[in-house]
Amino acid sequence: MAIIAAPARSVFDTSPEKLRPFLHSLAGRVSGGANWMVRKKTVCDLLLGLDAFFALPAEERQALMGGGNDAPGQDGTGPEDFRNVLPLYVGAILEGLKEEAVTGPEQAAIYMLSIHPEHQMAAEQWMLADPRNGKAVRRVMRSDRRYRQLMERMADHWKKARAGQGSSETASSPK
């Protein structure tokens, strides 16, 4: 068991007011899962579905949403932009769950995808606490098709984040 520290900056505090009910609804749908096997599937399905939605042309997205302006991302964002905010969505979902500890491989795998370093550290601590834990998470990563798809979609975000932290060139380049 690894304790999950509260995030220093809440996604809900820093996200636009119009987006907050949507983020709360995502967390609510995931919290209905009986265990982390179900929750992991729900998180992956929700985020892959949103990714597919944002891959549609803007006109089609607006038509599906009834032409209103309340849907997140109708300001011309596309799949690349959405994939960059996937860790934010995972962080919001996990914040909404208000869990106190990481206790299993499915949970740790999802916590590793969060934008919050506190979530990532809790997952890492759980994995390092016992070699079997790390193996179990790697098995989830290899065997779960949905999780692999989500990881592929998040790869660009993680690449950019690492490049921004590790290189002095990227620190001086515009964002």
Summary of the structure (lengths in Angstrom):
residues: 175
radius of gyration: 16.6
end to end distance: 37.9
largest distance: 51.2
contacts: 491
relative contact order: 0.16
helix: 70%
strand: 2%
